[in-house]
Amino acid sequence: MHKMAVAITLAISLAAPASSAFADAFGAIAYSPSTHAIGTARNGITRRNAETTALKRCREKAADCRLVNWFGNACGALAAGPKGWGGHWGVGPGEAKKRALWMCSQKSSGCQILAVECTR
């Protein structure tokens, strides 16, 4: 009987939910087109938390900040040029940068990466 109880206990512990180390994490980037101020957030517990944090950090420097993008368990990037800006996300920083540069290039030439942020 004792061996059966150990086997059941082991089976239950193996079926337990995954650790919180694998919980979702959210990030966001905010940007002021007039002053080029930037606010970022990473590892927010919710999308809204990350967006609020990024906007707050940007608005400490400029009044016209707007949300560029948000991302979950990924990376986000912001690119800007003389006539516009663009933001995007990717599974890694390289992909996020590439996509942000592409978004910016739809509005401006000479785009450069201004910010990259990744969760965890």
N, C-alpha and C positions, 0 to 999 in steps of 0.2 A: 504494500500500500504506500509506503513512504516514497518509493521510486516513482510511483504514479503521480504523487503530489508534486514532486520536484519537476517532473516532465510537464505537468500542466502549468506550474508557475513559470517555467522557462518559456513555454509557448506563449503565454499571456504577455510576458515582458518583451518578447521579440515582436509581437503584434502592436505594441504601444505606439502612439503617434510620434512622428519625428520630432527631434529636438527643436527648440526655438532658434537655434543657430541657423536654421534654414528658412526662417521667416522672411516674408517679403520686405524689401526696403525700397523706399521711394526717394527720388531726387528731383530737383528742378533748377532752372536757370531763369533769372529775370534780367532785363536790360533796359537802359535808358537811351533811346536814340539820340537825344539832344546832348547829353553829357558823356555818354559811353560808360556810365556807371554799371556795375554788374553785381548781382547778388546770387549766390548759389546755396544749395542745400543738398545734403546727401544723408542717407540712412534715416529718412523720416519714416514714422510708423504708418502713415497714410499718405495718399497723394495730396490731399488737402493740406496736411501738415508741412510737407515739403514745399508746396507752392507758396503757402503763407510765409514760411521762413525765408525763401529766396526773395520774395517781394519786399519783405520787411528789411532785409539786409541791403537791398538795392535802394529802397526809399530812404534809408539813412543818408544816402549820398545825393539823391535826385528825386524830384517829385513825379516825373513822367514815366516811371518804370512800368514795364509790362512783362507779362510772362512769356518767355521764349518757348519753353517746352518743359515737359515732365517726363520721367522715365522710372521704370520699376525693375529692379534687379538687372540694371544695365548702366550705360553711360549716356550722357547728354553733352552736346557741344553747341557753341555759339560762334558764328563767323560774321564779320561785318566788312563792308567796303564803303567807299565814298557816297554811294547812292542807295544803300540799303543793307539789310542784315538778314540772316536766316539761322534757324536752329533746328536740330534734329537729334535723334537718339540712335544708338547701336548697341550690339552685344558687347562691344569693347570700345576703347577710346579711338582707335583708328577708324572704325566704321562710323562712329558718331561724328568725327571730324570730317570725313569724306562726305557724308550726307549733309552736314551743316554748310560746307563749302559749296556744294551743289545748290542747296536752297538759296544761299546768298547770291550765287552767280546768276540766278534768275532775275535779280534786281540790280546788280552792280558788278562791275569788274574790279579787280584788285582786292578780292575778299581775303581776309586773314582770320585765323582762329583767335578768338579773344578769351574763350573759357572752355574748359572741359571738366566735367565732374562725373564720378562714378560712384555707385553704391558699393559698399563693402570693399 
